[in-house]
Amino acid sequence: MTVANTPIVLGRVNGLFGVKGWLKVYSYTRPADNLLEFAEWMIGRQDNWRPFRVLESRVQGKTLVARLGDTDGVPLPDRDAAVELLELDIAVSREAMPPLPHGAFYWFDLIGLEVVNRDGVPLGRVTEMMETGANDVLVLAGDRERLVPFVYGEIIDSVDLDAQRIVADWDPEF
């Protein structure tokens, strides 16, 4: 599987909605309803994905719901067919992701990158991202856990996805 069609997990099937095969879905995107913008989903885990077409979707109160069909558009017939998808991940192909402006990055692209300060001192690897009220934060694992605000141009000097490296203006003692 090439990087272009590597599934990017954006949500999870977390319930059933009604008796006609609709699903409740939990979105990892922000805003949450961005998940509904994709016309095709892959549902599964790791290397076991099954393609689906999103036939209908909407925000239902505080929940997202979707009606899926196979690649020919034949809908899931009923609740019994939908139950097989419970607790599985929802992904889209990388090539389906919209391009971002300069200085913006998808969080999944930052996970695993090495972070060094301006002097080249290793600070750790990005293990996750945290959303705070003020800004996003890189969670780094290394000799110890570090939390580095992801403020591009102020604290983050550069992100080089090809080199798998982030350079930050950050004191290694923090």
C-alpha positions in Angstrom: 0.0 0.0 0.0 1.5 3.3 -1.0 1.5 6.4 1.2 -1.1 8.0 -1.0 -3.7 5.4 -0.3 -2.7 4.6 3.3 -5.8 4.8 5.4 -6.0 7.8 7.7 -8.2 7.1 10.7 -10.6 9.9 11.3 -13.3 8.3 13.4 -15.0 5.3 14.8 -18.4 3.5 14.4 -19.8 3.8 17.9 -23.5 2.8 17.6 -26.5 2.0 15.6 -29.2 4.5 14.6 -32.7 3.2 13.9 -33.5 0.0 12.1 -32.6 0.8 8.5 -28.8 0.3 8.7 -27.8 3.8 9.8 -24.7 4.2 12.1 -23.7 6.6 14.8 -20.1 7.7 14.3 -17.6 9.4 16.5 -15.3 11.9 14.6 -11.7 12.7 15.5 -11.8 15.7 13.2 -12.3 19.3 14.3 -14.9 20.4 13.7 -16.4 17.0 14.1 -18.7 17.2 11.1 -15.7 17.4 8.8 -15.8 13.6 8.7 -19.1 13.9 6.8 -17.4 15.8 4.0 -15.8 12.6 2.7 -17.9 10.6 0.1 -16.0 7.4 0.7 -14.9 5.7 3.9 -12.9 2.6 4.7 -14.1 0.8 7.8 -12.0 -1.7 9.6 -8.7 -2.0 11.5 -5.0 -1.8 10.5 -4.6 -3.7 7.3 -8.1 -5.0 7.1 -10.2 -2.3 5.5 -13.5 -2.5 3.6 -14.6 0.4 1.3 -18.0 2.1 1.7 -19.8 4.9 0.0 -21.4 7.5 2.3 -25.0 7.6 0.9 -26.4 10.0 3.4 -25.1 11.7 6.6 -26.1 14.4 9.0 -25.6 15.9 12.4 -28.4 14.4 14.7 -28.4 16.5 17.9 -24.9 16.0 19.3 -24.3 12.8 17.2 -23.2 12.2 13.7 -25.1 9.6 11.8 -24.5 8.0 8.4 -26.0 5.6 6.0 -23.4 3.6 4.1 -23.5 1.5 1.0 -21.0 -0.7 -0.8 -18.9 0.6 -3.6 -21.8 0.2 -6.1 -24.0 2.3 -3.8 -26.1 -0.6 -2.5 -27.0 0.4 1.1 -26.6 -1.6 4.2 -30.1 -3.2 4.3 -30.8 -3.1 8.0 -29.6 -2.9 11.6 -28.3 -6.5 11.5 -25.9 -5.7 8.7 -24.8 -2.5 10.4 -24.0 -4.2 13.7 -21.0 -5.9 12.0 -19.3 -2.5 11.8 -19.6 -1.6 15.5 -16.4 -0.4 17.2 -14.5 -0.4 13.9 -12.3 2.6 12.7 -13.4 5.0 10.0 -10.6 6.0 7.7 -10.1 7.8 4.4 -7.3 7.5 1.9 -4.5 10.1 2.3 -5.1 11.4 -1.2 -8.7 12.3 -0.2 -7.4 14.8 2.4 -7.6 18.4 1.4 -4.3 20.3 0.9 -3.3 22.6 3.7 -1.8 26.1 3.5 1.9 26.7 4.3 2.6 26.3 8.0 -0.4 24.0 8.7 -0.1 20.3 9.2 -2.3 17.4 9.8 -1.7 16.0 13.3 -1.1 12.5 12.0 1.8 13.8 9.9 3.5 15.0 13.1 3.3 11.8 15.1 6.6 10.0 15.1 8.7 13.0 14.1 12.0 13.7 15.9 12.1 17.1 17.7 15.4 18.9 18.2 16.1 22.4 19.5 18.0 25.0 17.5 21.3 23.6 18.7 20.4 20.1 17.5 19.8 18.7 21.0 17.2 15.9 20.8 14.1 16.7 22.7 12.2 13.5 21.9 9.7 12.1 19.4 6.1 13.2 19.0 3.9 10.5 20.5 0.6 12.5 20.4 -0.9 15.9 20.0 -3.0 17.7 22.6 -5.6 20.4 22.0 -5.6 23.2 24.5 -7.6 26.4 24.5 -4.6 28.5 23.5 -2.7 26.3 21.0 -2.0 22.7 20.1 0.8 20.9 22.1 3.3 18.3 21.0 3.7 15.5 23.5 7.3 14.2 23.2 8.8 11.0 24.5 12.5 10.9 25.1 14.7 10.9 28.1 11.5 12.3 29.7 8.1 13.5 28.6 8.0 17.0 27.3 5.1 19.2 26.3 6.0 21.7 23.6 3.5 24.3 22.3 3.0 23.9 18.5 3.2 27.6 17.6 4.7 27.7 14.1 7.0 30.6 13.5 7.3 31.4 17.3 8.4 28.2 19.0 8.4 25.8 16.0 11.0 27.0 13.6 10.5 24.3 10.9 8.8 21.0 10.2 10.5 18.8 7.6 8.2 15.9 6.8 10.7 14.4 4.4 13.5 14.4 7.0 11.0 13.5 9.8 12.2 16.4 11.9 10.9 19.4 13.8 13.2 22.2 14.9 12.0 24.1 18.0 13.2 27.1 19.9 13.0 25.1 23.2 15.3 24.8 26.2 16.1 21.1 26.8 15.8 21.7 30.5 12.1 22.4 30.2 
